[in-house]
Amino acid sequence: MPKSPGANLYKDAARWPVIPPWWLLSSPQAAALINVTPATLHIWRTRGEGPKTVPPLFLKPTQGDPIFHMYGTLRSWAAERVGIQYSFDDQCWDYFREDCPMLTDGVGSMAARTREFDRQYEASRREVGKGDEPRWVSLPTIQRLDPYYAKQPKWRRPDAKYKWADLY
């Protein structure tokens, strides 16, 4: 048994979905992504060995109080298992370069850039719902991200997710 949980998880980085690193995945989604059972993820979490979770106080209570992982921290954790450093900010920059290069220019905090992306994504999604052509985020990007967006939990305060993202 390897000394580092999940040591073989980052070997095929191409299979990781291209989604914003600040979005959240439920524990079952995270477990499926790193190819372990939710029970294994739970055991790692209780031992302090697994990826960090979003503190429940940031999210609105829901039935069963599911555990959520920020996608970027999950990727960083998996990368560390094989000796790679892939910070949250680096993931955000890589994501912006790929899906919305206009956010790589200028100045501003990462929280402001992520907030702007979410605002523009939601606006583009509404435009597609009305049958219009999206102005900011491409239709293929919306179609790729929609299954993940639909499962995002509700935050107690909408701005809390961006403040929490700055911690990582």
C-alpha positions as CSV (number, residue, x, y, z in Angstrom):
1,M,0.0,0.0,0.0
2,P,1.5,3.4,-1.0
3,K,2.4,5.7,1.9
4,S,0.8,8.7,0.1
5,P,-2.9,8.2,-0.6
6,G,-3.8,8.7,-4.2
7,A,-0.1,8.6,-5.4
8,N,-1.1,7.2,-8.8
9,L,-4.0,9.6,-9.4
10,Y,-2.4,12.4,-11.4
11,K,-0.7,10.3,-14.1
12,D,-3.3,10.9,-16.7
13,A,-4.0,14.6,-16.4
14,A,-5.7,14.7,-19.8
15,R,-8.7,12.9,-18.4
16,W,-9.5,15.7,-15.9
17,P,-12.4,17.7,-17.2
18,V,-11.8,21.3,-18.2
19,I,-13.9,23.2,-15.7
20,P,-13.3,26.3,-13.6
21,P,-11.0,25.4,-10.7
22,W,-13.2,27.3,-8.2
23,W,-16.3,25.3,-9.0
24,L,-17.3,22.6,-6.5
25,L,-17.7,18.8,-6.9
26,S,-19.7,16.7,-4.5
27,S,-17.8,13.9,-2.7
28,P,-19.2,11.2,-5.1
29,Q,-18.1,13.3,-8.1
30,A,-14.7,13.8,-6.6
31,A,-14.3,10.2,-5.8
32,A,-15.3,9.1,-9.3
33,L,-12.8,11.7,-10.7
34,I,-9.9,10.3,-8.8
35,N,-11.1,6.7,-9.2
36,V,-11.7,5.8,-5.6
37,T,-14.9,5.0,-3.7
38,P,-16.7,7.7,-1.7
39,A,-15.9,5.6,1.4
40,T,-12.2,5.8,0.7
41,L,-12.5,9.5,0.3
42,H,-14.3,9.7,3.6
43,I,-11.7,7.6,5.3
44,W,-8.9,9.9,3.9
45,R,-10.8,13.0,5.1
46,T,-11.3,11.7,8.6
47,R,-7.6,10.8,8.8
48,G,-6.6,14.2,7.4
49,E,-5.0,12.6,4.4
50,G,-7.4,13.5,1.7
51,P,-8.1,16.7,-0.3
52,K,-9.5,19.6,1.6
53,T,-13.2,20.2,1.6
54,V,-15.3,23.3,1.5
55,P,-16.3,24.3,5.1
56,P,-20.1,23.6,5.3
57,L,-20.6,27.0,7.0
58,F,-20.0,28.6,3.6
59,L,-22.8,26.7,1.9
60,K,-26.6,26.9,2.4
61,P,-27.8,23.8,4.4
62,T,-29.3,21.1,2.2
63,Q,-30.8,17.7,3.0
64,G,-28.0,15.3,4.1
65,D,-25.4,18.1,4.2
66,P,-23.2,16.7,1.4
67,I,-19.4,17.3,1.4
68,F,-18.0,19.4,-1.4
69,H,-14.5,19.7,-2.8
70,M,-13.2,22.7,-4.8
71,Y,-12.1,21.3,-8.1
72,G,-8.8,23.2,-8.0
73,T,-7.8,21.9,-4.6
74,L,-8.7,18.4,-5.6
75,R,-6.3,18.7,-8.6
76,S,-3.6,20.3,-6.5
77,W,-3.9,17.5,-4.0
78,A,-3.7,14.8,-6.6
79,A,-0.7,16.5,-8.3
80,E,1.1,16.6,-5.0
81,R,0.8,12.9,-4.7
82,V,3.1,12.5,-7.6
83,G,5.4,15.4,-6.7
84,I,4.0,18.0,-9.0
85,Q,3.1,21.5,-7.8
86,Y,-0.1,22.8,-9.5
87,S,-1.4,25.8,-7.5
88,F,-4.9,27.1,-7.6
89,D,-3.8,30.3,-9.3
90,D,-1.9,28.4,-12.0
91,Q,-5.0,26.3,-12.6
92,C,-7.1,29.4,-13.0
93,W,-4.6,31.0,-15.4
94,D,-4.5,27.8,-17.5
95,Y,-8.3,27.7,-17.5
96,F,-8.6,31.4,-18.5
97,R,-6.0,30.9,-21.3
98,E,-8.0,28.0,-22.7
99,D,-11.7,29.1,-22.3
100,C,-11.6,32.9,-21.9
101,P,-8.3,34.6,-22.8
102,M,-9.8,38.1,-22.3
103,L,-9.5,37.5,-18.5
104,T,-5.7,37.0,-18.8
105,D,-5.1,40.6,-19.7
106,G,-5.0,43.6,-17.3
107,V,-4.8,43.8,-13.6
108,G,-7.1,42.5,-10.9
109,S,-7.3,39.8,-8.3
110,M,-8.0,36.2,-9.1
111,A,-11.3,36.5,-7.1
112,A,-12.4,39.4,-9.4
113,R,-11.6,37.4,-12.5
114,T,-13.4,34.3,-11.3
115,R,-16.4,36.5,-10.3
116,E,-16.4,38.1,-13.7
117,F,-16.2,34.7,-15.5
118,D,-19.2,33.4,-13.4
119,R,-21.2,36.5,-14.2
120,Q,-20.5,36.3,-17.9
121,Y,-21.1,32.6,-18.0
122,E,-24.5,33.0,-16.3
123,A,-25.4,35.8,-18.8
124,S,-24.3,33.7,-21.8
125,R,-26.3,30.7,-20.4
126,R,-29.4,32.9,-20.2
127,E,-28.9,34.1,-23.8
128,V,-28.7,30.5,-25.0
129,G,-31.9,29.7,-23.1
130,K,-33.7,32.5,-25.0
131,G,-32.4,31.1,-28.3
132,D,-29.8,33.9,-28.8
133,E,-26.2,33.5,-29.7
134,P,-24.0,33.9,-26.5
135,R,-21.9,37.0,-26.6
136,W,-19.1,36.1,-24.2
137,V,-18.8,32.4,-23.5
138,S,-18.9,30.1,-26.5
139,L,-21.8,27.7,-27.0
140,P,-19.5,24.6,-26.9
141,T,-18.0,25.8,-23.6
142,I,-21.5,26.3,-22.2
143,Q,-22.5,22.8,-23.3
144,R,-19.4,21.3,-21.7
145,L,-19.7,23.2,-18.4
146,D,-23.5,22.9,-18.0
147,P,-23.6,19.5,-16.3
148,Y,-21.2,20.8,-13.6
149,Y,-22.9,24.2,-13.3
150,A,-26.3,22.6,-12.7
151,K,-24.9,20.7,-9.7
152,Q,-23.2,23.7,-8.0
153,P,-24.4,24.2,-4.4
154,K,-25.9,27.4,-3.2
155,W,-23.6,29.7,-1.2
156,R,-24.8,31.5,2.0
157,R,-23.5,34.7,0.5
158,P,-22.8,34.8,-3.2
159,D,-19.5,36.6,-2.6
160,A,-18.2,34.0,-0.1
161,K,-17.1,31.6,-2.8
162,Y,-14.6,34.1,-4.2
163,K,-13.2,35.0,-0.8
164,W,-12.8,31.3,0.0
165,A,-11.1,30.7,-3.3
166,D,-8.4,33.2,-2.4
167,L,-7.4,31.0,0.6
168,Y,-6.1,28.3,-1.8
